[in-house]
Amino acid sequence: MAIKELNHINIRTMLMEETKDFYCDVVGLEIGWRPDFGSHGYWLYCGEVPIVHLSLSDPQGAPRTVADGMGNGFDHIGLSARDAASFEKNLKARGVSYAKRLAAGNRLVQIFVLDPNGVQVELAFDAAEEGVTPETFERVDAPGLGF
């Protein structure tokens, strides 16, 4: 067996509409076809691929993530993106807290945000394509975001 690609991530939530709105309005995914599983949820698409699945959580179940932990387990979702300036402008307009780092030997601009469930989302932008250099980069810090 050989792995070809990451197919999707699934987020369980009781904040279904808020989570859907975050991934559509802030991150830029689109609602698409989802099979009838007999429960409410969404498949959110990047182009033709449903990369984020949202399903209802069990309110009595144990949490899948621990927001302030740095130990073993799920840490964040990483997405490649374009147009960092527009993304950052959208975050500011919506009052979304974020952190911004220059990483990978100054090759990537990383922007970190939390979804409504406390899942950290990393958007990675090609610094050269974005016209960002170490001299023009402006770091942004926010408690609990980034590495």
C-alpha positions in Angstrom: 0.0 0.0 0.0 1.2 3.5 -0.8 -0.6 6.7 0.5 -1.4 9.1 -2.3 -2.8 12.1 -0.5 -4.7 13.4 2.6 -8.3 12.8 1.7 -10.1 14.9 4.4 -10.3 15.8 8.0 -13.4 15.4 10.1 -14.4 17.8 12.9 -17.1 16.9 15.4 -19.0 19.8 16.7 -22.1 21.1 18.5 -21.4 24.5 16.9 -22.3 23.2 13.4 -23.4 26.5 11.8 -20.6 28.6 13.4 -18.0 26.0 12.3 -19.4 25.9 8.8 -19.5 29.7 8.6 -15.8 29.9 9.8 -14.5 27.4 7.2 -16.6 29.1 4.4 -16.4 32.8 5.3 -13.0 32.9 6.9 -11.0 30.1 5.3 -12.7 30.2 1.9 -14.1 26.6 1.5 -17.5 26.0 -0.1 -20.4 23.8 0.9 -20.8 20.8 -1.5 -22.6 17.5 -1.8 -22.6 15.2 1.2 -24.2 11.8 1.4 -27.3 11.4 3.6 -25.8 10.0 6.8 -29.0 10.5 8.8 -27.5 13.3 10.8 -26.8 17.0 10.2 -23.4 17.9 8.8 -21.5 19.4 5.9 -18.8 18.6 3.5 -16.7 21.6 2.7 -14.9 21.7 -0.6 -11.6 23.2 -2.0 -12.4 23.1 -5.7 -13.7 19.6 -6.4 -12.4 18.0 -3.2 -14.3 17.8 0.1 -11.4 18.4 2.4 -13.2 19.3 5.6 -16.1 17.2 6.9 -18.3 18.5 9.8 -20.4 16.1 11.8 -22.3 16.4 15.1 -20.5 15.6 18.3 -21.8 13.7 21.2 -22.3 16.2 24.0 -21.6 13.4 26.6 -18.4 12.3 24.7 -14.9 13.1 25.7 -13.2 15.9 23.8 -11.1 15.0 20.7 -8.6 17.8 21.3 -7.2 19.7 24.2 -6.9 23.4 23.2 -4.0 24.4 25.5 -2.0 21.1 25.3 1.4 20.7 23.6 1.6 17.0 24.3 0.8 14.0 22.1 -2.2 14.1 19.8 -3.8 16.2 17.1 -2.3 19.7 16.8 -3.6 21.6 13.8 -4.9 21.5 10.2 -2.5 22.9 7.6 -3.8 24.3 4.3 -1.8 25.8 1.4 -3.3 29.1 0.3 -2.9 32.2 -2.0 -3.4 35.9 -1.4 -2.2 36.4 2.2 -3.0 40.1 2.2 -6.7 39.5 1.4 -6.9 36.7 3.9 -5.4 38.9 6.6 -7.7 41.8 5.7 -10.7 39.4 6.0 -9.5 38.3 9.5 -9.2 41.9 10.7 -12.6 42.8 9.3 -14.2 39.9 11.1 -12.3 40.5 14.4 -10.6 37.1 14.2 -7.5 36.8 16.4 -4.5 35.4 14.5 -0.8 34.9 14.6 1.5 35.3 11.6 5.0 33.8 11.2 7.7 33.7 8.6 8.9 30.1 8.5 10.7 27.4 6.5 13.8 29.5 5.9 11.7 32.5 5.0 9.9 30.6 2.3 6.5 30.4 4.0 4.1 33.0 5.5 2.0 31.1 8.1 -1.2 32.5 9.5 -2.7 30.6 12.4 -6.4 30.9 13.6 -8.7 28.9 15.8 -12.0 27.6 14.6 -15.1 27.8 16.8 -14.2 24.4 18.4 -10.6 25.4 19.3 -9.0 23.6 16.4 -6.0 25.4 15.2 -5.9 26.1 11.4 -2.6 27.0 9.7 -2.7 28.7 6.3 0.6 28.6 4.5 1.4 31.1 1.7 4.5 31.0 -0.6 6.4 34.0 0.6 8.0 34.7 -2.9 4.6 34.5 -4.6 3.2 36.9 -2.0 6.1 39.3 -2.4 7.1 38.9 1.3 10.8 39.1 2.3 12.3 39.1 5.8 12.6 42.9 5.5 8.9 43.5 4.6 7.4 40.8 6.9 5.4 42.0 9.9 5.0 39.3 12.6 1.7 39.1 14.5 1.4 37.4 17.9 -1.7 36.1 19.6 -2.0 34.0 22.8 -2.3 30.3 22.1 -1.7 30.5 18.4 1.2 29.3 16.3 4.2 27.3 17.5 
